[in-house]
Amino acid sequence: MSPPDPLPIPLDTVITGEKARVVSVRAKGQLRKRLLEMGIIPGAIIESIRVAPLGDPVEFRVKGYNLSIRKGDASCIEVVMEVE
């Protein structure tokens, strides 16, 4: 019997230095299109790099480049933690 799949969490809750795999993008309209164009697609590995001094925006590494997005936008992205 295999272990159950981990529950998805919002990307904005991932701690700096941790990696996660994108499960879904719950955003709608232009925001969804923009996130998908930036490489935040289901299956992509994303790493939390740092948080701005006032907590917003948050910087992530995805597909070999760094990307800063607002914390509110990151909350629309569901991920599962990657075990190394």
Beta strands, then each sheet from edge to edge (+ up, - down):
strand 1: 9-10
strand 2: 19-25
strand 3: 45-51
strand 4: 58-62
strand 5: 65-69
strand 6: 77-81
sheet 1: 1+ 6- 2+ 3- 4+ 5-
end
